[in-house]
């Protein structure tokens, strides 16, 4: 019996670029809505004007994760008139490694046989059995790809080494469910960087706020604005002018983090933040601790803060915090502000 | 020679010399005629020199001698290189006179050089006529109104001064479009002629000019645009026009909308109240204002502005001060001040409380929305799970069987799907191939069409260039035809050309004949050389042969003597023939010389010289006698 995880795969599609220079969506199973199809075509590097070739990109749109594997067709092959093609797998869960492996298998099958039917057979076996024979002595088993591994696959140490103490800004923004926009001209760097950011709020394990690859189109902006807080990655440098889209702007090539005017008041930081920042840096600089251990340390600290907050809430009626109860504690103003907003983010505030 | 004389006589007639019809060659020129013509020529060539010379010979001999010397000097001053003296005029001979007159006529200044410098074109002719008319009008002096003659009314009276008023005219379209019958009737029966359409006659010319220029420039612009962009867009002219129209409409709408927006949203008193018309029009030209990005601003900044305006309104609430006594007034003012300050502080606290409330509400609102979203998602997920679980519960009673059945169903459906996929692939693959093939064909056709477009464009260019050329040549032709008609009808030009062509053909013929004769001469000479050579060789051989035998035989000795004598005589003959030929040539040369000398009229001139010499001697003696007498 197939494990429930296989129901997470939604569809598979095939995009081809031929000798005429056209990029066409040639095949998909089952169907894909035309809006999603448009978005996927725009994400595929074959439609973009530049000659950049990205082997694997992923992103989220309308709560669907898409994983695009692109391959250049080398002669000789059963496919004539096709210069490049991409296989798009859409799914409900975040697991880039799993779908990258699946994508590779499907691509190899397509090149070898030249017909999408074989590819579909493999897809259906994965769907029904959770397992698929791959060409290189071995098989693709879904169970091998645990979602926790995907969550921890990124390197938090790199983030800390790039931004140092400013990592605390990212931490605060994520805790308060603010909107973070990251910009870097290269998509691979963007994907690598953004996928690790939700790990800073490990207690939520919510990767649905992550939109690693967004273009400045109307459809995607509408989708983005549906969530109140997100992490969005853009390759378009124009996004820095769009102050309506972010509270925190991260300019990756220049390693600069900016907080926008409207969010400055909510993101005010005090001693508490400094402590947390120190903790993060110390933990990351320790060469004996691995990435997952750094995340664990941070989550321990976060849990501490949250427990305190819950304790505070219990003292009040309805076990919800009010501003007056916070003020009674005479916290320093920045900490009080932070706790107030954190309570709102954690559903602890009295309405 | 006669044609040359005719040309000379014609030229002399043109400058004013009275040459009667009988004298048609230089031979018949008398001394008086010679002097008159020469003096007239010199007067035309160089008026300074010529004014001092008389046109006729005076009667006295010494005077004539003096005039002759002056004329000779003048001719040398002008530049005549030949031998010239008083005798050329008094005792003339034909060749000298001819060369002198030819030289003088060539020196005559040509008036025809001017006309060829002018630019061609009938518009130039028109412009020259206009400038001539204006010059004439300007040359008429201005007179006060009372003194004006009818001549001045055309240019100087009040009625002729009009400003350039333009009124729209309604003209029937002469394009190839088919008109409705009603339109045609209207144009034929009801539409007034343009002279009647205007309110005053003075606007007529201006209106017509304006209308015409507008139509012309519109047509030219359309041509330019069509040739540059229209052809490239590969649309028909109507489609191109309609597309352009929609594009412009859309652009105007966008600009109006964007210009209207800022004035509605800046309700906080930013001074956009009078959105300047010029600014609006500037924005139409497409420049984007990057500083127009409207940041909503946080509620805090809004409250800031809010407080600010509140402050101003609070402050400007005037409480009228009633002037009673100075002290009372001061006290009252202080009271007012404190009360106002209290009011102010109250308002401030009220405002800050409102701000805090708003902040709080925002935050709680965000929390609630968050929770709502989460719950909705959880709901949908749970619904899906419920569906699945329901189905499994239905199947639970008979687990094993149902499991097997399910697996079988799953396998069957996956096989079916794959089957469908294969069938679909059979349909899809040819379609995609067809699509790609057609795309290839399309792109090659695109290349073709763009190539043809560029050809068309180059053809257009060629056409325009050729039309320009043709126009220019036509204008030139017209102008030259008019000039030709205006030129005086002279025979001399035609005669010149005739004569030149005749001379050229004559020379050609002569050249041919000369070459022929030369060829013949060469041939003959060759033959003569050949024969002489042969003769010598034969004689030598014969001589030797006979001499050998002559020693022995008597008859042979005689024959040898005869042979020698024969040879000698023949040689003499040949010599005589050659001498005859030379003498004939000399005779011919001498005859030619005799003719030339005869033409010089030397004998007649000598007699005249002797007579004149006698006359001069008489005059001298007469003068001497006069002096002696007193």
Contacts between the chains, C-beta under 8 A, distances in Angstrom:
chain1	res1	chain2	res2	distance
A	1	B	403	7.3
A	18	B	436	5.3
A	18	B	439	7.8
A	19	B	436	7.5
A	19	B	440	7.7
A	20	B	436	6.2
A	20	B	439	4.4
A	20	B	440	5.8
A	20	B	443	6.3
A	22	B	436	7.7
A	22	B	439	6.1
A	24	B	432	7.6
A	24	B	435	7.7
A	26	B	428	7.4
A	26	B	432	6.1
A	27	B	428	7.0
A	29	B	417	7.7
A	29	B	421	7.1
A	81	B	433	7.5
A	81	B	436	5.3
A	115	B	425	5.6
A	115	B	429	7.6
A	116	B	421	7.1
A	116	B	425	6.3
A	117	B	418	6.6
A	117	B	421	4.9
A	117	B	422	5.0
A	117	B	425	5.3
A	120	B	417	7.4
A	120	B	418	6.3
A	120	B	421	4.9
A	121	B	418	5.6
A	124	B	414	4.6
A	124	B	417	6.3
A	124	B	418	6.6
A	125	B	414	7.7
A	127	B	414	8.0
A	128	B	410	5.3
A	128	B	411	7.7
A	128	B	414	5.7
A	177	B	366	7.7
A	177	B	370	6.9
A	227	B	373	7.6
A	228	B	366	5.9
A	228	B	369	6.3
A	228	B	370	6.0
A	228	B	373	7.9
A	241	B	293	7.5
A	243	B	295	6.3
A	244	B	295	7.8
A	244	B	296	7.6
A	261	B	295	7.7
A	261	B	298	7.0
A	262	B	296	8.0
A	262	B	297	7.5
A	262	B	298	4.3
A	265	B	298	7.1
A	265	B	300	6.5
A	323	B	360	6.3
A	340	B	363	7.0
A	341	B	363	6.3
A	344	B	363	4.5
A	344	B	364	6.5
A	344	B	366	6.0
A	344	B	367	4.1
A	345	B	367	7.1
A	345	B	370	7.4
A	347	B	367	6.0
A	347	B	370	7.2
A	347	B	371	5.5
A	349	B	363	6.7
A	349	B	364	5.7
A	349	B	367	5.3
A	350	B	364	7.8
A	351	B	364	4.8
A	351	B	367	7.3
A	351	B	368	6.1
